[in-house]
Amino acid sequence: MNTGKRSRNFWIGNGVLTLAMLVLFFMGPLSDMLGIWAAVLWMVLAAVGMALVMSDKTGEPPAPD
């Protein structure tokens, strides 16, 4: 039974996704400074964050009632 406790990867993934959200908020100034690399940075942060969050999935889903 899942007790609701999440792994460290889940919380690190959420932190990385928070950074990706902040990059989106400041995409205008970042794109002025970094050019196309601002979008690349956002894509990398989003991909790494989602990979970490999804790596928390363990085992089979619970059986239906």
N, C-alpha and C positions, 0 to 999 in steps of 0.2 A: 504494500500500500504506500502511496506517495504521501510523505508527511509534510510536504510543502517546502522543505529545505532545498535551496538551490545551490548549485556548485559555484565555485569561484569563477569559472569561465563565463557563466551566465551574467554575473555582476560586472565582470570586466567588459563583456560584450555590450552591456547596457551603457557603460561609461564611454566606450568607443562610439556607440551610436549617438550619445549625447554630444560628443565632439563633432560628429558628422552633421548634426542638426545645427550646431553653432556655426559651422563652416557655411551652411546654407544661409543662415541669417546674415552673415557678413560676406556673402559671395561677391557683391559689388566691389567693395574695397579690395578684397583678396584677388579678384580677377584683374584689377588695375595693377596690383603689385606682382602677381605671379603669372598672369595671362591664362593660357589654357591649362596650366598646371594646377590652378585652383579647382577646376572641375575634376581633374585626375585625382587630386588629393581627396575630394569628397567621395568619389567612386571607390577608392581604396579603403577609406575609413568605413563606408557603408558595408562593403563586402566583408571586411574583417570583422566588424561588429556583428553582422548577421551570422557569419560562420561560427563565431564564439557562442552566440545565443543558441543557435541550432545544435551545437555540439553537446548541449545539456540534455538533449532528448535521450532517454534510456529505456530500454525494454519495449515490451508490447503495450499498446493502449489497453486500458481496462475493459473488461467484458461488459457488454450492455446489460442493463437490468432486465 
